[in-house]
Amino acid sequence: MATAHHDEHPSGLGRWLMTTNHKDIGTLYLLFALVMFFVGGAMALVIRAELFQPGLQVVDPHFFNQMTTVHALVMVFGVVMPAFTGLANWLIPMMIGAPDMALPRLNNWSFWLLPPAATLLIISLFVPGGGPAGGWTLYPPLSVQTGMGMDFTILSVHLLGMSSILGSINIIATILNMRAPGMTFMKMPMFVWTWLITAYLLLAVMPVLAGAVTMLLTDRHFGTHFFDAAGGGDPVLFQHVFWFFGHPEVYILILPAFGVFSQIIPTFARKPLFGYDTMVYATASIAFLSFIVWAHHMYTVGMPLAGELFFMYATMLIAVPTGVKVFNWIATMWRGSMTFETPMLYAVAGVFTFTMGGLTGLMLSIAPADFQYHDTYFVVAHFHYTIFGGSVLALMGAAYYWLPKWTGHMYNERLGKWQFWLTMIGFHLAFFPQHFLGLAGMPRRIPDYALQFTEFNQWSTVGAFVMGFAQLLLLYIVVQTIRSGRKAGAKVWEGAEGLEWTLSSPPPYHSFAVAPDIK
C-alpha cells in the first residue's frame, strides 16, 4: 500500500521533472512564466532607462536594438503563452470533469521544451557577433545580416513553437474526448471554449512561423535567396509569411484572456454571463477573421490599392465580434450586485484597457491614416494596451482568482489592491504618453530621439519603473499565499455560490472522481 501511495505522490525533484499530473505541469508553466516576466521586465526597464532623456547613456545602441527584440520574444513566447497554457492545464480537466489531460506524458514534454528554448533566447544577447537585432518580427535584411545570436533565436523559436503545437494537440484531444457525461459543448465554461479555439489557431499558424524562420536560416547560411532582392528574392515575402502567423498570434494571446474575463466577471457581478451563445460565436468569428487581415501590418510596403482596401475592411470587421464580447461583459455587470475584490478589479481594468487598445487598433486599420502612424510609438502604445492591458491583466486577475483554490490559502486582499493600483497607475503613465509621442512622429525601436520628445519619454520611464516594481509586490503576495495565509473554504468567493465550480480547496492531487458541481 505504501508503494502505491508513493507512486501517486512522487517527491522531491522527480515529482517536477517526470510529473504527468496536469496540476503540477500547470504550476510549472505558471512559475516559468513568472520567472520570464521578471527577465522580460528587466529588459523593458533597461529600454526605458535608455530613453529617459536624449543622448546615449545606459547601453550601446546595437545592444539596445537586440534587447528590444529579445524583450518582445520573451514577453510573447515566454510569459503570456506559457502562463495561459498553465491555466489551461490546471483548469480545463477540472472544468470539464476529466481526470487529467488526454496525453499526460506529452504534456510533460511540452513544458520541458520551454526552459532550454528560453535559455537559448536569452543567451542570444551575449554570443559573439551580437544578438538578434531584427525586432521581434525578425525582418530581413536586418535579420540576415546580424550575428550568431540570430541563429540561437531561430532555434529557440522552433522549440517554443514545438511546445505550443504539442500543448495544443493535447488541449484539443482533452476537450473533444474527455468531457464528463452531460457536459455538452454549449455547457462548457467560456475559458474552455476560448482555449479550444486558441489551440486550433496555434496548430494552424505555428508551422507557418517555423517555415518563415527556416527560410531565414537557409538565407543566412545555405546560399538561398528567399528574401534577398539581389538574388531574385523578396524581403516583403517574409513580411507576408510572418504576419500570416503574426496576426492570428495576437488573438492567441488575447482569446484565453477573454475566457478569464468571462469567468471572473459573472462571479463578482453574481449573475450568469450575459449572452453565452453569442460569446462562443464571437470568439469563433474573431479566430476566423484573424486569418484574413494579416497585411494590415504592411500598408506601407507598396501593396495595390485593392489589397489595402480589402485588408482595411476585413480588419474593421473584427471590431464587431470583439464589440459583442465587450458589450456582453458590461451587460453581465449591469445591475449585478458587484463587489470589487482584486480579481474583479483586474477583470474590469482589463476589459477597459483592452478596449482602449482596440480603439487605437481601429485607428491603425485605416490605411491612409496608418501611413502616419506606422512604425511610430503610437503602435507601441497600441499593442501594449492590448497585450499588457488585455492578456497580462487577465493573467494577474486569474492568479488572484484561482490561487485560493489551488493553494487552499487566501491571499492578502489589502496588498492585492495595492499591487493592482500601482500596476495600473504605472501602466497608464508609461504607455498613455506614447500615443502622443507617436502622433508627433517619434519612431519606434530607436535608442535616441529628438529633443522635443523628452518630457513624454520621462513620464513614460517613471511609469514603467512604478509598474515594474509593483510586480515585486505580486511576487511577495504569491509566495506568501502559497506558504501561509488563512484557510480558503470550498467556496472561496462567498455570496457567489453556484456561479463558480465547487471543488475542495486545494483540489485533490489527481482530479479522479471529482467532476465539479456545475450549475
Salt bridges, closest charged atoms under 4 A:
ASP24 OD1 - ARG15 NH2 2.75
ASP151 OD1 - ARG220 NE 2.86
ASP151 OD1 - HIS221 NE2 2.81
ASP228 OD2 - HIS225 ND1 2.98
ASP370 OD2 - HIS374 ND1 3.62
ASP375 OD2 - HIS374 NE2 3.62
ASP375 OD1 - ARG444 NH1 3.68
GLU413 OE2 - LYS417 NZ 3.39
ASP517 OD2 - LYS519 NZ 3.65
